[in-house]
């Protein structure tokens, strides 16, 4: 992590409408903007570790982050991916508990940090912020329930197809409109799907043989979007 001398203003942040401070009153937003810091994390850097107590709120200004939990066997299970405008660590911050997950950056990422005391004081004084936090918590619960249902009900192939489509939506496409604009290791992709790396590789190979996708190193190229969507069963 490197300190970044350019501290972006919350008032003019292009991603604020997506973030946790979207509806915050102007004077309180100004206080947040003046007292926060913004740091640059390099690819692979940890933002926070599972088991530590939160010292403040993290908000992604630019870049991509993986949120994951490590099992007793040492295997990482990716719970979600987060991008610009999203907040990290607020559940533990609000509850006063240790982090139940870890967060690491997938590419060079700028992250704003709001000290705990400042965030909690603002949360107590601003109904707009408390309502926004409730919205975020409800959304997170819905995502967690959906993830659990997928693991219980969907086959690995269905989950692989669904994950590829999620990556397309999250990262976007390159200029050819076929290649997903991200390079993820097979291990990270398997952790995101919730399966063994070997099983993931077999599914990708099968999709490639059927002409659904193509693979170029760590890049995934979608050749048949309709069939991929059908396999994912996302309309069930």
GROMACS elastic network, one bead per residue, 0.5 to 0.9 nm:
[ bonds ]
;  ai    aj funct       b0    kb
    1    39     6  0.67150   500
    1    40     6  0.56254   500
    1    42     6  0.63121   500
    1    45     6  0.67550   500
    1    46     6  0.83417   500
    1    47     6  0.84201   500
    2    39     6  0.58248   500
    2    40     6  0.50648   500
    2    41     6  0.63106   500
    2    42     6  0.81133   500
    3     6     6  0.89142   500
    3    37     6  0.83860   500
    3    38     6  0.69928   500
    3    40     6  0.61211   500
    3    41     6  0.87290   500
    4     7     6  0.69302   500
    4    37     6  0.83980   500
    4    38     6  0.61471   500
    4    39     6  0.51005   500
    4    40     6  0.59502   500
    4   110     6  0.83930   500
    5    38     6  0.80476   500
    5    39     6  0.84147   500
    6    38     6  0.75565   500
    6    39     6  0.89706   500
    7    33     6  0.85351   500
    7    34     6  0.89341   500
    7    36     6  0.82601   500
    7    37     6  0.64400   500
    7    38     6  0.55407   500
    7    39     6  0.84106   500
    7   112     6  0.83586   500
    8    11     6  0.88156   500
    8    12     6  0.79085   500
    8    13     6  0.69161   500
    8    33     6  0.79566   500
    8    37     6  0.88093   500
    8    38     6  0.74301   500
    8    61     6  0.85205   500
    8   112     6  0.86354   500
    9    12     6  0.55760   500
    9    13     6  0.60011   500
    9    30     6  0.84556   500
    9    33     6  0.57527   500
    9    34     6  0.79993   500
   10    13     6  0.50090   500
   10    14     6  0.86823   500
   10    16     6  0.70531   500
   10    21     6  0.85761   500
   10    29     6  0.67992   500
   10    30     6  0.72548   500
   10    32     6  0.75184   500
   10    33     6  0.51498   500
   10    34     6  0.86836   500
   11    14     6  0.88405   500
   11    16     6  0.79115   500
   11    26     6  0.78677   500
   11    29     6  0.69307   500
   11    30     6  0.69954   500
   11    33     6  0.74212   500
   12    15     6  0.87668   500
   12    16     6  0.79176   500
   13    16     6  0.54054   500
   13    17     6  0.85259   500
   13    61     6  0.82441   500
   14    17     6  0.74727   500
   14    18     6  0.89751   500
   14    61     6  0.89582   500
   14    85     6  0.85882   500
   15    18     6  0.56329   500
   15    19     6  0.65855   500
   15    22     6  0.87344   500
   15    61     6  0.73064   500
   15    62     6  0.89193   500
   15    84     6  0.66499   500
   15    86     6  0.86628   500
   16    20     6  0.76466   500
   16    21     6  0.65459   500
   16    22     6  0.52466   500
   16    23     6  0.88332   500
   16    85     6  0.62593   500
   17    20     6  0.82844   500
   17    21     6  0.77780   500
   17    23     6  0.78724   500
   17    85     6  0.78022   500
   18    21     6  0.83266   500
   18    22     6  0.64546   500
   18    84     6  0.84013   500
   18    85     6  0.53049   500
   18    86     6  0.69651   500
   19    22     6  0.54406   500
   19    23     6  0.89449   500
   19    59     6  0.77752   500
   19    60     6  0.88673   500
   19    84     6  0.84785   500
   19    86     6  0.54750   500
   19    87     6  0.66746   500
   20    23     6  0.79186   500
   20    24     6  0.83895   500
   20    59     6  0.82809   500
   20    85     6  0.79447   500
   20    86     6  0.72865   500
   20    87     6  0.64772   500
   20   129     6  0.72838   500
   20   132     6  0.62690   500
   20   133     6  0.67355   500
   20   136     6  0.77580   500
   21    24     6  0.51026   500
   21    25     6  0.86948   500
   21    29     6  0.73622   500
   21   128     6  0.85934   500
   21   129     6  0.65735   500
   21   132     6  0.76825   500
   22    25     6  0.89947   500
   22   128     6  0.89502   500
   22   129     6  0.83787   500
   22   132     6  0.80770   500
   23    26     6  0.87707   500
   23   128     6  0.59781   500
   23   129     6  0.68830   500
   23   132     6  0.75685   500
   24    27     6  0.84702   500
   24    28     6  0.66893   500
   24    29     6  0.59544   500
   24   126     6  0.74409   500
   24   127     6  0.87721   500
   24   128     6  0.58383   500
   24   129     6  0.58667   500
   24   132     6  0.88528   500
   25    28     6  0.54608   500
   25    29     6  0.60377   500
   25    30     6  0.86440   500
   25   126     6  0.78028   500
   25   128     6  0.75668   500
   25   129     6  0.86639   500
   26    29     6  0.50190   500
   26    30     6  0.61468   500
   26    31     6  0.87761   500
   27    30     6  0.50738   500
   27    31     6  0.64847   500
   27    32     6  0.88789   500
   28    31     6  0.50654   500
   28    32     6  0.63832   500
   28    33     6  0.86555   500
   28   122     6  0.71788   500
   28   126     6  0.83548   500
   29    32     6  0.50618   500
   29    33     6  0.61228   500
   29    34     6  0.86963   500
   30    33     6  0.50023   500
   30    34     6  0.62295   500
   30    35     6  0.86852   500
   31    34     6  0.52973   500
   31    35     6  0.62262   500
   31    36     6  0.84817   500
   31   118     6  0.86305   500
   32    35     6  0.53800   500
   32    36     6  0.58282   500
   32   114     6  0.70193   500
   32   118     6  0.74241   500
   32   119     6  0.79747   500
   32   122     6  0.87134   500
   33    36     6  0.56542   500
   33    37     6  0.83141   500
   33   114     6  0.87487   500
   34    37     6  0.83412   500
   35   114     6  0.72374   500
   35   115     6  0.80113   500
   35   118     6  0.81781   500
   36   112     6  0.67046   500
   36   113     6  0.55355   500
   36   115     6  0.69235   500
   36   118     6  0.89500   500
   37   111     6  0.83947   500
   37   112     6  0.55712   500
   37   113     6  0.52687   500
   37   114     6  0.68834   500
   37   115     6  0.88171   500
   38    61     6  0.83336   500
   38   110     6  0.66554   500
   38   111     6  0.55381   500
   38   113     6  0.60847   500
   39   109     6  0.83211   500
   39   110     6  0.55926   500
   39   111     6  0.54235   500
   39   112     6  0.63027   500
   39   113     6  0.78016   500
   40   108     6  0.70953   500
   40   109     6  0.57873   500
   40   111     6  0.64472   500
   40   112     6  0.88978   500
   41    44     6  0.81641   500
   41    45     6  0.59268   500
   41    46     6  0.79625   500
   41    47     6  0.77894   500
   41   104     6  0.89211   500
   41   105     6  0.69965   500
   41   107     6  0.82338   500
   41   108     6  0.57248   500
   41   109     6  0.51995   500
   41   110     6  0.61392   500
   41   111     6  0.73941   500
   42    45     6  0.55738   500
   42    46     6  0.89565   500
   42   105     6  0.70576   500
   42   106     6  0.83421   500
   42   107     6  0.64949   500
   42   109     6  0.64718   500
   42   110     6  0.87908   500
   43    46     6  0.89264   500
   43   104     6  0.80896   500
   43   105     6  0.54421   500
   43   106     6  0.52864   500
   43   109     6  0.74770   500
   44   104     6  0.60782   500
   44   105     6  0.53914   500
   44   106     6  0.60502   500
   44   107     6  0.72554   500
   44   108     6  0.84348   500
   45   103     6  0.87805   500
   45   104     6  0.56108   500
   45   105     6  0.57519   500
   45   106     6  0.83026   500
   45   108     6  0.87923   500
   46    49     6  0.70931   500
   46   102     6  0.76993   500
   46   103     6  0.59512   500
   46   105     6  0.65738   500
   47    58     6  0.84002   500
   47    65     6  0.88822   500
   47   102     6  0.76081   500
   47   103     6  0.54087   500
   47   104     6  0.55268   500
   47   105     6  0.73451   500
   47   111     6  0.86937   500
   48    52     6  0.75628   500
   48    54     6  0.81916   500
   48    89     6  0.84655   500
   48    99     6  0.81203   500
   48   101     6  0.83770   500
   48   102     6  0.55910   500
   48   103     6  0.55347   500
   48   104     6  0.73882   500
   49    52     6  0.59145   500
   49    53     6  0.88567   500
   49    99     6  0.69843   500
   49   100     6  0.85175   500
   49   101     6  0.67964   500
   49   103     6  0.66726   500
   49   104     6  0.86960   500
   50    53     6  0.85901   500
   50    68     6  0.87694   500
   50    69     6  0.72988   500
   50    70     6  0.81443   500
   50    98     6  0.73189   500
   50   100     6  0.52272   500
   50   103     6  0.82395   500
   51    97     6  0.89885   500
   51    98     6  0.52775   500
   51    99     6  0.51929   500
   51   100     6  0.62534   500
   51   101     6  0.76221   500
   51   102     6  0.83931   500
   52    97     6  0.87497   500
   52    98     6  0.52629   500
   52    99     6  0.56545   500
   52   100     6  0.85119   500
   53    92     6  0.77665   500
   53    93     6  0.80605   500
   53    96     6  0.77293   500
   53    97     6  0.65102   500
   53    99     6  0.60985   500
   54    57     6  0.76682   500
   54    89     6  0.71286   500
   54    90     6  0.84977   500
   54    92     6  0.67005   500
   54    93     6  0.57227   500
   54    96     6  0.78302   500
   54    97     6  0.78671   500
   54    98     6  0.66893   500
   54    99     6  0.68055   500
   54   116     6  0.76530   500
   55    93     6  0.76276   500
   55   114     6  0.86837   500
   55   115     6  0.63280   500
   55   116     6  0.53623   500
   55   117     6  0.85830   500
   56    89     6  0.79274   500
   56    90     6  0.80620   500
   56    93     6  0.68049   500
   56   113     6  0.65712   500
   56   114     6  0.54074   500
   56   117     6  0.76490   500
   56   118     6  0.83803   500
   56   119     6  0.72176   500
   56   120     6  0.89375   500
   57    87     6  0.71940   500
   57    88     6  0.65343   500
   57    89     6  0.60750   500
   57    90     6  0.59530   500
   57    93     6  0.71953   500
   57   112     6  0.81201   500
   57   113     6  0.56219   500
   57   114     6  0.50192   500
   57   115     6  0.65004   500
   57   116     6  0.66049   500
   57   119     6  0.71827   500
   58    86     6  0.85956   500
   58    87     6  0.57087   500
   58    88     6  0.50695   500
   58    89     6  0.65358   500
   58    90     6  0.78602   500
   58   111     6  0.63849   500
   58   112     6  0.56990   500
   58   114     6  0.65508   500
   58   115     6  0.89940   500
   59    84     6  0.79258   500
   59    85     6  0.65928   500
   59    86     6  0.57966   500
   59    88     6  0.60618   500
   59    89     6  0.89390   500
   59   110     6  0.87715   500
   59   111     6  0.55887   500
   59   112     6  0.50590   500
   59   113     6  0.64408   500
   59   114     6  0.81244   500
   60    63     6  0.70982   500
   60    64     6  0.79630   500
   60    65     6  0.83110   500
   60    82     6  0.80185   500
   60    83     6  0.63769   500
   60    85     6  0.54995   500
   60    86     6  0.56184   500
   60    87     6  0.63429   500
   60    88     6  0.78222   500
   60   109     6  0.74736   500
   60   110     6  0.62506   500
   60   112     6  0.62140   500
   60   113     6  0.88993   500
   61    83     6  0.80904   500
   61    84     6  0.50664   500
   61    85     6  0.59791   500
   61    86     6  0.81179   500
   61   109     6  0.75558   500
   61   110     6  0.53696   500
   61   111     6  0.53932   500
   61   112     6  0.64882   500
   62    83     6  0.68690   500
   62    85     6  0.76632   500
   62   108     6  0.84007   500
   62   109     6  0.55135   500
   62   110     6  0.52273   500
   62   111     6  0.71124   500
   63    82     6  0.86174   500
   63    83     6  0.59515   500
   63    84     6  0.61050   500
   63   105     6  0.77728   500
   63   106     6  0.77986   500
   63   107     6  0.61814   500
   63   108     6  0.61387   500
   63   110     6  0.64691   500
   63   111     6  0.84536   500
   64    81     6  0.71527   500
   64    82     6  0.58469   500
   64    84     6  0.71045   500
   64   104     6  0.88325   500
   64   105     6  0.59597   500
   64   106     6  0.55369   500
   64   107     6  0.59988   500
   64   108     6  0.77594   500
   64   109     6  0.63561   500
   64   171     6  0.88203   500
   65    80     6  0.86353   500
   65    81     6  0.57593   500
   65    82     6  0.50830   500
   65    83     6  0.63183   500
   65   103     6  0.66188   500
   65   104     6  0.56481   500
   65   106     6  0.54246   500
   65   107     6  0.76072   500
   65   109     6  0.78002   500
   66    78     6  0.66448   500
   66    79     6  0.77545   500
   66    80     6  0.61748   500
   66    82     6  0.62680   500
   66    83     6  0.89575   500
   66   102     6  0.83201   500
   66   103     6  0.56889   500
   66   104     6  0.55306   500
   66   105     6  0.61590   500
   66   106     6  0.66062   500
   67    77     6  0.86151   500
   67    78     6  0.58658   500
   67    79     6  0.57407   500
   67    80     6  0.54609   500
   67    81     6  0.61160   500
   67    82     6  0.74159   500
   67    88     6  0.86813   500
   67   101     6  0.66311   500
   67   102     6  0.57585   500
   67   104     6  0.67518   500
   67   105     6  0.88541   500
   68    76     6  0.62594   500
   68    77     6  0.53422   500
   68    79     6  0.52010   500
   68    80     6  0.71256   500
   68    81     6  0.88562   500
   68   101     6  0.55765   500
   68   102     6  0.53938   500
   68   103     6  0.63239   500
   68   104     6  0.82630   500
   68   191     6  0.87112   500
   68   192     6  0.88440   500
   69    75     6  0.83124   500
   69    76     6  0.56647   500
   69    77     6  0.52765   500
   69    78     6  0.65229   500
   69    79     6  0.71809   500
   69   100     6  0.72370   500
   69   102     6  0.61381   500
   69   103     6  0.87965   500
   70    73     6  0.78981   500
   70    74     6  0.57140   500
   70    75     6  0.54864   500
   70    77     6  0.61725   500
   70    78     6  0.87300   500
   70   101     6  0.77212   500
   70   102     6  0.81097   500
   71    74     6  0.51972   500
   71    75     6  0.53267   500
   71    76     6  0.63648   500
   71    77     6  0.74630   500
   72    75     6  0.74481   500
   73    76     6  0.89941   500
   75   191     6  0.83172   500
   76   188     6  0.83716   500
   76   191     6  0.63959   500
   77   188     6  0.84769   500
   77   190     6  0.85792   500
   77   192     6  0.65430   500
   77   193     6  0.86371   500
   77   194     6  0.66520   500
   78    81     6  0.77535   500
   78   188     6  0.74545   500
   78   189     6  0.85741   500
   78   190     6  0.87413   500
   78   191     6  0.52647   500
   78   193     6  0.80109   500
   78   194     6  0.77095   500
   79   101     6  0.87374   500
   79   144     6  0.82575   500
   79   147     6  0.82068   500
   79   191     6  0.83673   500
   79   192     6  0.66669   500
   79   194     6  0.89220   500
   80   143     6  0.89869   500
   80   192     6  0.73128   500
   81   170     6  0.82077   500
   81   192     6  0.87190   500
   82    85     6  0.85836   500
   82    86     6  0.62711   500
   82    87     6  0.82496   500
   82    88     6  0.83291   500
   82   170     6  0.85954   500
   83    86     6  0.58966   500
   83    87     6  0.88775   500
   83   170     6  0.80122   500
   83   171     6  0.88442   500
   84    87     6  0.87099   500
   84   109     6  0.89623   500
   84   110     6  0.88534   500
   84   111     6  0.88765   500
   87    90     6  0.69812   500
   88    91     6  0.82040   500
   88   103     6  0.81592   500
   89    92     6  0.57989   500
   89    93     6  0.62831   500
   89    94     6  0.88526   500
   89    99     6  0.71589   500
   89   101     6  0.86477   500
   89   103     6  0.88374   500
   90    94     6  0.59643   500
   90    95     6  0.84345   500
   90   133     6  0.82263   500
   90   137     6  0.89486   500
   91    94     6  0.53409   500
   91    95     6  0.61683   500
   91    96     6  0.83937   500
   91    97     6  0.84450   500
   91    99     6  0.84143   500
   91   133     6  0.88646   500
   91   137     6  0.74016   500
   92    95     6  0.50873   500
   92    96     6  0.56381   500
   92    97     6  0.50565   500
   92    98     6  0.60175   500
   92    99     6  0.56600   500
   92   100     6  0.77145   500
   93    96     6  0.52521   500
   93    97     6  0.69025   500
   93    98     6  0.82392   500
   93    99     6  0.84072   500
   93   116     6  0.73280   500
   93   120     6  0.83016   500
   94    97     6  0.80402   500
   94   120     6  0.75157   500
   95    98     6  0.87307   500
   97   100     6  0.84276   500
   98   101     6  0.89204   500
   99   102     6  0.71418   500
  105   108     6  0.69099   500
  105   109     6  0.65357   500
  106   109     6  0.79637   500
  106   184     6  0.82777   500
  114   117     6  0.85942   500
  114   118     6  0.68580   500
  114   119     6  0.63909   500
  115   118     6  0.55009   500
  115   119     6  0.63076   500
  115   120     6  0.87147   500
  116   119     6  0.52100   500
  116   120     6  0.60122   500
  116   121     6  0.84342   500
  117   120     6  0.52701   500
  117   121     6  0.59954   500
  117   122     6  0.84553   500
  118   121     6  0.53137   500
  118   122     6  0.61488   500
  118   123     6  0.85591   500
  119   122     6  0.51523   500
  119   123     6  0.60423   500
  119   124     6  0.87017   500
  120   124     6  0.62264   500
  120   125     6  0.86527   500
  121   124     6  0.52164   500
  121   125     6  0.62684   500
  121   126     6  0.85676   500
  122   125     6  0.51204   500
  122   126     6  0.57906   500
  122   129     6  0.75338   500
  122   130     6  0.87916   500
  123   126     6  0.54492   500
  123   127     6  0.73493   500
  123   128     6  0.84618   500
  123   129     6  0.57421   500
  123   130     6  0.55450   500
  123   133     6  0.86062   500
  124   127     6  0.75503   500
  124   129     6  0.85340   500
  124   130     6  0.73739   500
  125   129     6  0.85112   500
  125   130     6  0.86232   500
  126   129     6  0.53685   500
  126   130     6  0.63928   500
  126   131     6  0.86930   500
  127   130     6  0.50128   500
  127   131     6  0.59870   500
  127   132     6  0.84171   500
  128   131     6  0.52856   500
  128   132     6  0.61962   500
  128   133     6  0.87363   500
  129   133     6  0.61423   500
  129   134     6  0.86082   500
  130   133     6  0.51150   500
  130   134     6  0.62912   500
  130   135     6  0.87550   500
  131   134     6  0.50722   500
  131   135     6  0.63467   500
  131   136     6  0.87914   500
  132   135     6  0.50467   500
  132   136     6  0.63472   500
  132   137     6  0.87140   500
  133   136     6  0.50299   500
  133   137     6  0.61503   500
  133   138     6  0.85927   500
  134   137     6  0.50722   500
  134   138     6  0.61303   500
  134   139     6  0.85552   500
  135   138     6  0.52045   500
  135   139     6  0.61863   500
  135   140     6  0.86425   500
  136   139     6  0.50886   500
  136   140     6  0.61332   500
  136   141     6  0.86471   500
  137   140     6  0.50797   500
  137   141     6  0.62343   500
  137   142     6  0.87089   500
  138   141     6  0.51405   500
  138   142     6  0.63210   500
  138   143     6  0.87749   500
  139   142     6  0.51109   500
  139   143     6  0.63125   500
  139   144     6  0.86984   500
  140   143     6  0.51130   500
  140   144     6  0.61762   500
  140   145     6  0.86463   500
  141   144     6  0.50642   500
  141   145     6  0.61706   500
  141   146     6  0.85779   500
  142   145     6  0.51941   500
  142   146     6  0.61954   500
  142   147     6  0.86548   500
  143   146     6  0.50468   500
  143   147     6  0.61368   500
  143   148     6  0.86783   500
  144   147     6  0.50646   500
  144   148     6  0.62513   500
  144   149     6  0.86269   500
  145   148     6  0.51672   500
  145   149     6  0.61866   500
  145   150     6  0.86558   500
  146   149     6  0.50771   500
  146   150     6  0.61586   500
  146   151     6  0.87028   500
  147   150     6  0.51556   500
  147   151     6  0.63063   500
  147   152     6  0.86963   500
  148   151     6  0.52296   500
  148   152     6  0.62559   500
  148   153     6  0.86019   500
  149   152     6  0.51309   500
  149   153     6  0.58766   500
  149   154     6  0.78312   500
  150   153     6  0.52559   500
  150   154     6  0.51229   500
  150   155     6  0.82611   500
  150   158     6  0.88836   500
  150   159     6  0.72135   500
  151   154     6  0.59810   500
  151   155     6  0.78198   500
  151   156     6  0.84253   500
  151   159     6  0.79467   500
  151   193     6  0.86923   500
  151   194     6  0.74139   500
  152   155     6  0.84682   500
  154   157     6  0.80689   500
  154   158     6  0.59206   500
  154   159     6  0.63850   500
  154   232     6  0.86295   500
  154   233     6  0.86702   500
  155   158     6  0.52055   500
  155   159     6  0.63119   500
  155   160     6  0.86559   500
  156   159     6  0.50499   500
  156   160     6  0.60415   500
  156   161     6  0.85960   500
  156   193     6  0.76575   500
  156   194     6  0.82433   500
  156   195     6  0.71869   500
  156   199     6  0.80585   500
  156   200     6  0.78637   500
  156   203     6  0.78817   500
  157   160     6  0.50482   500
  157   161     6  0.61879   500
  157   162     6  0.85286   500
  157   200     6  0.83309   500
  157   203     6  0.61227   500
  157   204     6  0.86912   500
  157   207     6  0.89628   500
  157   231     6  0.73781   500
  157   232     6  0.76145   500
  158   161     6  0.52134   500
  158   162     6  0.61229   500
  158   163     6  0.85676   500
  158   228     6  0.88385   500
  158   230     6  0.88738   500
  158   231     6  0.55519   500
  158   233     6  0.68034   500
  158   234     6  0.88903   500
  159   163     6  0.59640   500
  159   164     6  0.85559   500
  159   193     6  0.59642   500
  159   194     6  0.82580   500
  159   231     6  0.87942   500
  159   232     6  0.64182   500
  160   163     6  0.50988   500
  160   164     6  0.62463   500
  160   165     6  0.87227   500
  160   189     6  0.86489   500
  160   190     6  0.83774   500
  160   192     6  0.89378   500
  160   193     6  0.59600   500
  160   200     6  0.72977   500
  160   203     6  0.73469   500
  160   204     6  0.79482   500
  160   232     6  0.76080   500
  161   164     6  0.52234   500
  161   165     6  0.63888   500
  161   166     6  0.86799   500
  161   207     6  0.88971   500
  161   228     6  0.57395   500
  161   229     6  0.70275   500
  161   230     6  0.87044   500
  161   231     6  0.63084   500
  161   233     6  0.87681   500
  162   165     6  0.51591   500
  162   166     6  0.61529   500
  162   167     6  0.86902   500
  162   193     6  0.85876   500
  162   228     6  0.78974   500
  162   229     6  0.73080   500
  162   231     6  0.79938   500
  162   233     6  0.78661   500
  162   234     6  0.71764   500
  163   167     6  0.61354   500
  163   168     6  0.85966   500
  163   189     6  0.82632   500
  163   192     6  0.74260   500
  163   193     6  0.63559   500
  163   232     6  0.84637   500
  164   167     6  0.51142   500
  164   168     6  0.63257   500
  164   169     6  0.88057   500
  164   180     6  0.85332   500
  164   220     6  0.80836   500
  164   222     6  0.86367   500
  164   228     6  0.84544   500
  165   168     6  0.50357   500
  165   169     6  0.63615   500
  165   170     6  0.86316   500
  165   225     6  0.85257   500
  165   228     6  0.78137   500
  165   229     6  0.74355   500
  165   232     6  0.83971   500
  166   169     6  0.51321   500
  166   170     6  0.60155   500
  166   171     6  0.84650   500
  167   171     6  0.57381   500
  167   172     6  0.74727   500
  167   180     6  0.70837   500
  167   181     6  0.84662   500
  167   182     6  0.79729   500
  168   171     6  0.55492   500
  168   172     6  0.50445   500
  168   173     6  0.64381   500
  168   179     6  0.84912   500
  168   180     6  0.54978   500
  168   181     6  0.75510   500
  168   182     6  0.87929   500
  169   172     6  0.55042   500
  169   173     6  0.83587   500
  169   180     6  0.88846   500
  171   180     6  0.68057   500
  171   181     6  0.55897   500
  171   182     6  0.64448   500
  172   177     6  0.86196   500
  172   179     6  0.86791   500
  172   180     6  0.61105   500
  172   181     6  0.57237   500
  172   182     6  0.83902   500
  173   176     6  0.74713   500
  173   177     6  0.52631   500
  173   178     6  0.63585   500
  173   179     6  0.55749   500
  173   182     6  0.85483   500
  174   177     6  0.55459   500
  174   178     6  0.69013   500
  174   179     6  0.54998   500
  174   180     6  0.62046   500
  174   181     6  0.53328   500
  175   178     6  0.79323   500
  175   179     6  0.79885   500
  176   179     6  0.65709   500
  177   180     6  0.79591   500
  177   221     6  0.89818   500
  177   222     6  0.87435   500
  178   220     6  0.84382   500
  178   221     6  0.53475   500
  178   222     6  0.52122   500
  178   223     6  0.67853   500
  179   182     6  0.85351   500
  179   214     6  0.89220   500
  179   219     6  0.68985   500
  179   220     6  0.58632   500
  179   222     6  0.62930   500
  179   223     6  0.89695   500
  180   183     6  0.82574   500
  180   219     6  0.67447   500
  180   220     6  0.58499   500
  180   221     6  0.62558   500
  180   222     6  0.76235   500
  181   219     6  0.77245   500
  181   220     6  0.85652   500
  182   218     6  0.80334   500
  182   219     6  0.66344   500
  182   220     6  0.82762   500
  183   217     6  0.82475   500
  183   219     6  0.53614   500
  183   220     6  0.81416   500
  184   187     6  0.80708   500
  184   188     6  0.61886   500
  184   189     6  0.62858   500
  184   218     6  0.57319   500
  184   219     6  0.73725   500
  185   188     6  0.52153   500
  185   189     6  0.62303   500
  185   190     6  0.85603   500
  185   218     6  0.60892   500
  186   189     6  0.50300   500
  186   190     6  0.60186   500
  186   191     6  0.85455   500
  186   197     6  0.63780   500
  186   198     6  0.88924   500
  186   200     6  0.75345   500
  186   201     6  0.72905   500
  186   218     6  0.74356   500
  187   190     6  0.50545   500
  187   191     6  0.61440   500
  187   192     6  0.85776   500
  187   196     6  0.80588   500
  187   197     6  0.55005   500
  187   198     6  0.89957   500
  187   200     6  0.86362   500
  188   191     6  0.50237   500
  188   192     6  0.61576   500
  188   193     6  0.86684   500
  188   197     6  0.85306   500
  189   192     6  0.50230   500
  189   193     6  0.62582   500
  189   194     6  0.85082   500
  189   195     6  0.89764   500
  189   197     6  0.79807   500
  189   200     6  0.78075   500
  190   193     6  0.50547   500
  190   194     6  0.59013   500
  190   195     6  0.53587   500
  190   196     6  0.59551   500
  190   197     6  0.51411   500
  190   198     6  0.84517   500
  190   199     6  0.80650   500
  190   200     6  0.56976   500
  190   201     6  0.84006   500
  191   195     6  0.62827   500
  191   196     6  0.74915   500
  191   197     6  0.77816   500
  192   195     6  0.80197   500
  193   196     6  0.88176   500
  193   200     6  0.80642   500
  195   198     6  0.84282   500
  195   199     6  0.66253   500
  195   200     6  0.66871   500
  196   199     6  0.52640   500
  196   200     6  0.63383   500
  196   201     6  0.87922   500
  197   200     6  0.50822   500
  197   201     6  0.62354   500
  197   202     6  0.87538   500
  198   201     6  0.51727   500
  198   202     6  0.63771   500
  198   203     6  0.88288   500
  199   202     6  0.51838   500
  199   203     6  0.63818   500
  199   204     6  0.87675   500
  200   203     6  0.51552   500
  200   204     6  0.62266   500
  200   205     6  0.86023   500
  201   204     6  0.51181   500
  201   205     6  0.60926   500
  201   206     6  0.85853   500
  202   205     6  0.50996   500
  202   206     6  0.61871   500
  202   207     6  0.86736   500
  203   206     6  0.50844   500
  203   207     6  0.62004   500
  203   208     6  0.85817   500
  204   207     6  0.50703   500
  204   208     6  0.61411   500
  204   209     6  0.86735   500
  204   213     6  0.78809   500
  204   214     6  0.86366   500
  204   215     6  0.83019   500
  205   208     6  0.50143   500
  205   209     6  0.61948   500
  205   210     6  0.86869   500
  205   213     6  0.89172   500
  205   214     6  0.88139   500
  205   215     6  0.87125   500
  206   209     6  0.51034   500
  206   210     6  0.63014   500
  206   211     6  0.87411   500
  206   212     6  0.87525   500
  207   210     6  0.52168   500
  207   211     6  0.63827   500
  207   212     6  0.52206   500
  207   213     6  0.58419   500
  207   214     6  0.80001   500
  207   228     6  0.86349   500
  208   211     6  0.51060   500
  208   212     6  0.57523   500
  208   214     6  0.53202   500
  208   215     6  0.73477   500
  209   212     6  0.76360   500
  209   213     6  0.82720   500
  209   214     6  0.85962   500
  210   213     6  0.79082   500
  211   214     6  0.71596   500
  211   222     6  0.89286   500
  211   223     6  0.65432   500
  211   224     6  0.70685   500
  212   221     6  0.87476   500
  212   222     6  0.64653   500
  212   223     6  0.51879   500
  212   225     6  0.73383   500
  212   227     6  0.68584   500
  212   228     6  0.65440   500
  213   220     6  0.68327   500
  213   221     6  0.53968   500
  213   224     6  0.67510   500
  213   225     6  0.85955   500
  213   228     6  0.84198   500
  214   219     6  0.84893   500
  214   220     6  0.61020   500
  214   222     6  0.65349   500
  214   223     6  0.69027   500
  215   218     6  0.71536   500
  215   219     6  0.58841   500
  215   221     6  0.60274   500
  215   222     6  0.88928   500
  216   219     6  0.50747   500
  216   220     6  0.65266   500
  216   221     6  0.75756   500
  217   220     6  0.81194   500
  222   225     6  0.62261   500
  222   228     6  0.82939   500
  223   228     6  0.89034   500
  224   227     6  0.56071   500
  224   228     6  0.63266   500
  224   229     6  0.87480   500
  225   228     6  0.50917   500
  225   229     6  0.61001   500
  225   230     6  0.85696   500
  226   229     6  0.51152   500
  226   230     6  0.61696   500
  226   231     6  0.87534   500
  227   231     6  0.62016   500
  227   232     6  0.86012   500
  228   231     6  0.51983   500
  228   232     6  0.62701   500
  228   233     6  0.89175   500
  229   232     6  0.51188   500
  229   233     6  0.65683   500
  229   234     6  0.67837   500
  229   235     6  0.87185   500
  230   233     6  0.53982   500
  230   234     6  0.74324   500
  230   235     6  0.84196   500
  231   234     6  0.82519   500
  232   235     6  0.84305   500
  233   236     6  0.56623   500
